[in-house]
């Protein structure tokens, strides 16, 4: 019985030493996965906002004020979602950058993983900086819709 236990202990130690590659630190993995997810959500919400502006422009041509009001609200909601996703993405980018620098300095992640995380941070920040705010054309569609309704916009698009 003792020899079986000893063999199992030796086998377990061998597996620990040779059978597994070094895993990424938990917090690095958390921020990296979160930033990856935030990027996907931001891209999805940007696409939804683009669609909402296109639909709002189409409804302006129809002239039905009820439909126009509904689509203006959808556009406002889509823009709010972009702002929320951008805020979350900015937090993940900042935290990933900080964690990756620390873990790379400490030797806990490889240079390739560090480079991958910095590329993710750069891409996420680039999208946030350039696409968080609607274009001037989109802002005009939004304000024109509310002018046509005789209402004041519920949300600022800045």
SVG drawing of the C-alpha trace seen along z (x, -y; Angstrom):
<svg xmlns="http://www.w3.org/2000/svg" viewBox="-47 -72 58 74">
<polyline fill="none" stroke="black" stroke-width="0.4" points="0.0,0.0 2.8,-2.4 4.6,-1.7 1.4,-2.6 1.0,-5.9 4.7,-6.7 4.3,-6.0 1.2,-8.2 3.0,-11.0 6.0,-10.7 3.7,-10.5 1.9,-13.6 5.1,-15.5 6.4,-14.5 3.1,-15.8 3.4,-19.0 7.0,-19.6 6.9,-18.3 3.2,-18.0 2.0,-21.6 3.2,-24.7 3.4,-27.9 0.0,-29.5 -0.6,-33.2 -1.2,-35.1 -4.8,-35.2 -5.2,-39.0 -3.4,-39.3 -5.8,-36.7 -8.8,-38.5 -7.9,-41.9 -6.9,-40.4 -10.1,-38.4 -12.1,-41.4 -10.4,-43.7 -11.0,-41.1 -14.7,-40.9 -15.0,-44.7 -13.6,-45.1 -16.2,-42.6 -19.0,-44.3 -17.9,-47.8 -17.7,-46.7 -21.2,-45.2 -22.7,-48.3 -21.0,-50.5 -22.7,-48.4 -26.0,-48.7 -25.7,-52.5 -24.8,-52.7 -27.9,-50.7 -30.0,-52.9 -28.9,-56.1 -29.6,-54.6 -33.1,-53.5 -33.7,-57.0 -32.8,-58.6 -35.2,-56.3 -38.0,-57.1 -37.5,-60.8 -38.2,-60.3 -41.5,-58.6 -42.8,-61.5 -44.7,-59.4 -44.0,-61.2 -44.8,-58.2 -42.3,-56.1 -39.8,-58.9 -40.1,-59.3 -39.6,-55.6 -36.5,-55.4 -35.1,-58.5 -35.3,-56.8 -33.7,-53.7 -30.9,-55.8 -30.4,-57.5 -30.4,-54.1 -27.9,-52.7 -25.6,-55.7 -25.9,-55.3 -24.8,-51.7 -21.7,-52.7 -20.8,-55.2 -21.2,-52.5 -19.1,-50.0 -16.5,-52.6 -16.2,-53.4 -15.9,-49.7 -13.4,-49.2 -11.3,-52.1 -11.1,-50.7 -10.1,-47.2 -7.5,-48.8 -6.0,-50.8 -5.9,-47.9 -4.6,-45.4 -1.8,-47.8 -0.8,-48.2 -1.0,-44.5 0.9,-43.5 3.7,-45.9 4.0,-44.6 3.8,-40.9 6.3,-41.3 8.7,-43.1 8.4,-40.4 8.9,-37.7 5.4,-36.2 4.4,-36.6 6.3,-36.2 7.3,-39.0 4.9,-37.7 2.0,-37.8 3.0,-41.3 3.1,-42.5 -0.3,-40.9 -1.8,-42.6 -0.3,-46.0 -1.8,-45.6 -5.2,-44.8 -4.9,-48.0 -3.9,-50.1 -6.8,-48.8 -9.4,-49.2 -8.2,-52.8 -8.1,-53.6 -11.7,-52.6 -12.8,-54.4 -11.0,-57.6 -12.2,-57.7 -15.7,-56.2 -17.2,-56.9 -18.8,-60.1 -21.1,-60.0 -20.1,-61.7 -21.3,-65.3 -23.7,-63.7 -25.2,-61.4 -25.6,-64.3 -27.4,-66.3 -29.8,-63.3 -30.5,-63.1 -31.1,-66.8 -33.2,-67.1 -35.4,-64.3 -36.1,-66.0 -36.7,-69.3 -39.2,-67.6 -40.9,-66.2 -40.9,-69.7 -39.1,-68.2 -35.8,-68.7 -33.4,-65.7 -33.4,-63.5 -29.7,-62.8 -26.6,-64.7 -24.6,-62.8 -21.3,-64.2"/>
</svg>
